[in-house]
Amino acid sequence: MEPSFWHDRWESNRIGFHRDAPLPLLTAHWRSLALPAGSCVCVPLCGKSLDMVWLAEQGHRVLGIELSTRAVTQFFDERGLAPRVHTSAAGTHYVSGPWELLVGDAFAVPAALLADCAGVYDRAALIALPPQLRATYAATTWARLPAQCRGLLVTLEYPQHEKSGPPFPVAEDEVRARFEAQWTVALLERRDIIASEPSFQAEGVSALSTAVYRVARTAR
């Protein structure tokens, strides 16, 4: 899957993955992480997610990473904000208030930029990637997060043969295989959501669940 796929989705406004409210699994489980107010939270492949607004309302700073300039500029435009813009080796940074959104390659973000991230929140990154890129993502972005980082990872589960991703199904055994070498992983909740997802039903998906994991980086 090439970056052009996601650029095209944003340019043509085919962003059915964007939610018009914070994710209920986020609001239900985030406080279990007990991150101090003021902590920086990394949100990979962030789009213009309202989850970043909710995280800021909890007193966090947010470092979002996104391929699409359009997604990032829409996030600030919709808040009525004019961000400061600067460039670095990692990409183009848009900064306003508690938000710093980086337009760049999440796989190439240096560890130094992530060093201040006490938290990580992944609702739409892992499930946006096919298996080979999921392996790369775990070995780059997640591997560069600092020791003691804690966060939530949200996945979808459905019969793979019934739908072509994205979003892709990621089962619990894959989550553990990808992350347990460097992270403790605890399943917090699994919800059956097929009744509330007509687009999946229309594609013939017979079963659909979402799962949320609490993760904590082990010492290196």
C-alpha positions as CSV (number, residue, x, y, z in Angstrom):
1,M,0.0,0.0,0.0
2,E,1.6,3.2,-1.2
3,P,1.3,6.7,0.5
4,S,-0.6,7.8,-2.6
5,F,-3.5,5.7,-1.6
6,W,-4.0,7.8,1.6
7,H,-3.3,11.1,-0.2
8,D,-6.0,10.2,-2.7
9,R,-8.5,9.4,0.0
10,W,-8.0,12.8,1.7
11,E,-7.9,14.7,-1.6
12,S,-11.2,13.2,-2.7
13,N,-12.7,13.4,0.8
14,R,-13.2,9.6,1.0
15,I,-12.6,9.6,4.7
16,G,-15.3,7.3,6.1
17,F,-12.8,6.3,8.8
18,H,-13.0,9.8,10.3
19,R,-15.4,9.9,13.3
20,D,-17.4,12.9,14.4
21,A,-16.9,12.2,18.1
22,P,-14.1,10.8,20.3
23,L,-13.9,7.0,20.3
24,P,-15.9,5.5,23.3
25,L,-13.1,3.0,24.0
26,L,-10.7,5.9,24.4
27,T,-12.9,7.8,26.8
28,A,-13.7,4.6,28.8
29,H,-10.2,3.4,29.3
30,W,-7.7,6.2,28.9
31,R,-7.7,7.2,32.6
32,S,-6.6,3.6,33.5
33,L,-3.1,4.6,32.2
34,A,-2.8,7.3,35.0
35,L,-0.6,9.5,32.8
36,P,0.2,12.9,34.5
37,A,-1.4,16.0,33.2
38,G,0.9,17.7,30.7
39,S,2.3,14.4,29.4
40,C,2.9,14.2,25.7
41,V,0.9,11.6,23.8
42,C,2.0,10.2,20.4
43,V,-0.9,9.6,17.9
44,P,0.5,7.9,14.8
45,L,-1.5,8.3,11.5
46,C,-3.6,10.8,13.3
47,G,-5.6,12.3,10.4
48,K,-7.8,15.1,11.9
49,S,-9.1,12.8,14.6
50,L,-11.3,14.4,17.3
51,D,-9.6,12.0,19.7
52,M,-6.7,14.5,19.7
53,V,-9.1,17.2,20.9
54,W,-10.3,14.9,23.7
55,L,-6.7,14.1,24.8
56,A,-5.9,17.8,24.9
57,E,-9.0,18.4,27.1
58,Q,-7.6,15.8,29.5
59,G,-4.5,18.1,29.9
60,H,-2.2,16.3,27.5
61,R,0.1,17.6,24.8
62,V,-0.4,15.8,21.5
63,L,2.2,14.8,18.9
64,G,0.3,13.6,15.9
65,I,2.0,12.0,12.8
66,E,0.2,12.1,9.5
67,L,1.0,11.6,5.8
68,S,-1.6,14.1,4.5
69,T,-1.0,17.8,4.6
70,R,-4.8,18.3,3.9
71,A,-5.7,16.3,7.0
72,V,-3.4,18.4,9.2
73,T,-4.5,21.7,7.8
74,Q,-8.2,20.8,8.1
75,F,-7.6,19.9,11.8
76,F,-6.4,23.4,12.6
77,D,-8.8,25.1,10.3
78,E,-11.8,23.4,12.0
79,R,-10.5,24.7,15.3
80,G,-10.1,28.2,13.9
81,L,-6.3,28.1,14.6
82,A,-3.4,29.4,12.6
83,P,-0.5,27.1,13.5
84,R,3.1,27.9,13.5
85,V,4.9,26.0,10.8
86,H,8.5,24.8,10.6
87,T,10.4,22.0,9.0
88,S,12.9,19.4,10.2
89,A,14.5,16.3,8.9
90,A,11.3,14.5,10.1
91,G,9.0,16.6,8.0
92,T,6.8,19.7,8.4
93,H,5.6,20.6,11.9
94,Y,2.3,22.4,12.5
95,V,2.1,23.7,16.1
96,S,-0.7,25.4,18.0
97,G,-1.7,25.2,21.6
98,P,-1.3,21.6,22.9
99,W,-1.1,20.1,19.4
100,E,2.0,19.5,17.3
101,L,1.1,17.6,14.1
102,L,3.9,16.4,11.9
103,V,3.4,15.8,8.2
104,G,5.9,13.0,7.5
105,D,6.6,9.3,7.3
106,A,5.7,7.6,10.6
107,F,8.1,4.8,9.9
108,A,11.0,7.3,9.6
109,V,10.3,9.5,12.7
110,P,13.5,9.6,14.8
111,A,13.5,8.4,18.4
112,A,14.7,11.9,19.5
113,L,11.3,13.4,18.4
114,L,9.4,10.7,20.4
115,A,11.6,10.8,23.5
116,D,9.2,13.1,25.4
117,C,6.2,10.8,24.7
118,A,4.9,9.3,27.9
119,G,1.8,8.0,26.1
120,V,0.8,6.5,22.8
121,Y,-2.7,6.2,21.3
122,D,-3.3,4.1,18.2
123,R,-6.9,3.8,16.9
124,A,-6.4,3.9,13.2
125,A,-2.7,3.2,12.4
126,L,-2.1,-0.5,12.9
127,I,-5.5,-1.5,11.3
128,A,-4.7,0.8,8.3
129,L,-1.7,-1.3,7.3
130,P,-1.4,-4.7,5.6
131,P,0.6,-7.4,7.4
132,Q,4.1,-6.6,6.0
133,L,3.7,-2.9,6.8
134,R,2.3,-3.7,10.3
135,A,5.6,-5.5,10.9
136,T,7.5,-2.5,9.8
137,Y,5.4,-0.1,11.9
138,A,6.0,-2.2,15.0
139,A,9.7,-2.4,14.3
140,T,10.1,1.4,13.7
141,T,7.6,3.8,15.1
142,W,6.7,1.7,18.2
143,A,10.2,0.5,18.8
144,R,11.4,4.1,19.0
145,L,9.0,5.1,21.7
146,P,10.8,5.6,25.1
147,A,10.9,3.2,28.0
148,Q,7.9,3.4,30.4
149,C,5.7,4.8,27.6
150,R,2.1,3.7,28.2
151,G,-0.9,3.7,25.9
152,L,-4.0,2.3,24.2
153,L,-4.0,0.2,21.0
154,V,-7.4,-0.3,19.3
155,T,-8.0,-3.0,16.7
156,L,-10.8,-4.5,14.6
157,E,-11.5,-8.2,14.2
158,Y,-13.6,-9.7,11.4
159,P,-13.3,-12.7,9.0
160,Q,-10.5,-11.6,6.6
161,H,-12.0,-13.3,3.6
162,E,-15.2,-11.3,3.9
163,K,-13.7,-7.9,3.2
164,S,-10.6,-6.3,1.6
165,G,-9.0,-3.8,3.9
166,P,-8.3,-1.2,5.0
167,P,-9.2,-1.2,7.7
168,F,-7.7,-4.7,8.2
169,P,-8.5,-7.2,10.9
170,V,-5.8,-7.7,13.5
171,A,-6.4,-10.6,15.9
172,E,-5.1,-10.7,19.5
173,D,-2.5,-13.3,18.7
174,E,-1.0,-11.0,16.1
175,V,-1.0,-8.0,18.5
176,R,0.9,-10.1,21.1
177,A,3.3,-11.4,18.4
178,R,4.1,-7.9,17.2
179,F,4.5,-6.2,20.5
180,E,5.1,-8.4,23.5
181,A,8.9,-8.6,23.0
182,Q,9.1,-4.9,24.0
183,W,5.7,-4.1,25.6
184,T,3.4,-5.6,28.2
185,V,0.0,-6.1,26.5
186,A,-3.3,-6.4,28.4
187,L,-6.7,-6.9,26.6
188,L,-9.1,-4.5,28.4
189,E,-12.3,-4.9,26.4
190,R,-13.7,-6.5,23.2
191,R,-17.0,-5.2,21.8
192,D,-19.3,-6.6,19.2
193,I,-20.0,-3.6,16.9
194,I,-21.5,-5.2,13.7
195,A,-24.9,-3.8,14.4
196,S,-23.6,-0.2,14.4
197,E,-21.5,-0.6,11.2
198,P,-23.8,-0.6,8.1
199,S,-20.9,-0.2,5.7
200,F,-19.4,-3.5,6.9
201,Q,-22.8,-5.2,6.7
202,A,-23.2,-3.9,3.1
203,E,-19.9,-5.6,2.2
204,G,-21.1,-8.9,3.6
205,V,-19.1,-9.0,6.8
206,S,-20.8,-11.4,9.2
207,A,-19.1,-10.5,12.4
208,L,-17.2,-7.4,13.6
209,S,-15.6,-6.6,17.0
210,T,-13.3,-3.9,18.2
211,A,-10.7,-4.6,20.9
212,V,-8.7,-2.2,23.1
213,Y,-5.3,-3.1,24.7
214,R,-3.4,-1.4,27.4
215,V,0.3,-1.4,26.5
216,A,3.4,-0.4,28.5
217,R,6.9,-0.2,27.2
218,T,9.4,-2.4,29.1
219,A,12.8,-1.1,30.0
220,R,15.3,-1.4,27.1
